[in-house]
Amino acid sequence: MAAFFTADTHFRHANILKITDRHELCHGHVDEHDRYLLDRINETVGETDSLYICGDFCWRNGDDIRDKINCRN
């Protein structure tokens, strides 16, 4: 079991693509942005790990996104 930390993922936040360089990762589409982040997170954390997300997690409700992260928290 390991603990991981990240910050300001900004899931579902389309405007974050306009004010950061994240648009280059996902061709300006928020769904691709979210998939990219989830893939990178899930490549890193395991089912018994803890993930702490500091700062802005999601624009509006993010329960379904939280459920897609492969760790216990």
C-alpha positions as CSV (number, residue, x, y, z in Angstrom):
1,M,0.0,0.0,0.0
2,A,1.4,3.4,-1.0
3,A,0.1,7.0,-0.8
4,F,0.1,9.2,-3.8
5,F,-0.6,12.9,-4.1
6,T,-1.7,15.1,-7.0
7,A,-3.4,18.4,-7.3
8,D,-5.8,20.5,-9.4
9,T,-6.9,17.8,-11.8
10,H,-9.9,19.9,-13.0
11,F,-11.9,17.1,-14.4
12,R,-14.9,18.3,-16.6
13,H,-13.5,21.9,-16.5
14,A,-13.5,22.9,-20.2
15,N,-12.1,26.4,-19.5
16,I,-8.9,24.9,-17.9
17,L,-7.9,23.9,-21.4
18,K,-8.0,27.5,-22.5
19,I,-5.7,28.8,-19.7
20,T,-3.2,26.0,-19.5
21,D,-1.1,23.9,-21.9
22,R,-3.4,20.9,-21.2
23,H,-5.2,21.5,-24.5
24,E,-2.1,20.1,-26.3
25,L,-2.6,16.8,-24.5
26,C,-6.2,16.4,-25.5
27,H,-6.8,18.4,-28.7
28,G,-9.0,20.9,-26.8
29,H,-11.7,18.3,-25.8
30,V,-12.5,18.0,-22.1
31,D,-13.6,14.3,-22.4
32,E,-10.1,13.5,-23.8
33,H,-8.6,15.5,-21.0
34,D,-10.5,13.5,-18.4
35,R,-9.6,10.2,-20.1
36,Y,-6.0,11.2,-20.3
37,L,-5.8,12.1,-16.6
38,L,-7.7,8.9,-15.5
39,D,-5.4,6.7,-17.6
40,R,-2.2,8.3,-16.1
41,I,-3.6,8.0,-12.6
42,N,-4.7,4.4,-13.0
43,E,-1.3,3.5,-14.5
44,T,0.3,4.7,-11.3
45,V,-2.0,3.8,-8.4
46,G,-3.1,0.3,-7.4
47,E,-6.3,-1.0,-5.7
48,T,-4.8,-0.9,-2.2
49,D,-3.1,2.5,-2.6
50,S,-4.4,5.9,-1.3
51,L,-4.7,8.9,-3.6
52,Y,-5.0,12.4,-2.2
53,I,-6.1,15.0,-4.6
54,C,-5.4,18.5,-3.3
55,G,-7.0,21.6,-4.9
56,D,-9.7,21.5,-7.5
57,F,-10.8,18.0,-8.3
58,C,-13.8,18.4,-10.6
59,W,-16.1,20.9,-12.1
60,R,-19.5,20.0,-10.6
61,N,-20.3,16.5,-9.4
62,G,-17.4,14.1,-9.7
63,D,-18.7,10.9,-8.0
64,D,-18.6,8.9,-11.3
65,I,-15.1,10.1,-12.0
66,R,-14.0,9.1,-8.5
67,D,-15.4,5.6,-9.1
68,K,-13.2,5.2,-12.2
69,I,-10.0,5.7,-10.2
70,N,-8.4,2.3,-9.3
71,C,-7.6,2.9,-5.6
72,R,-9.3,2.7,-2.3
73,N,-9.8,6.4,-1.8
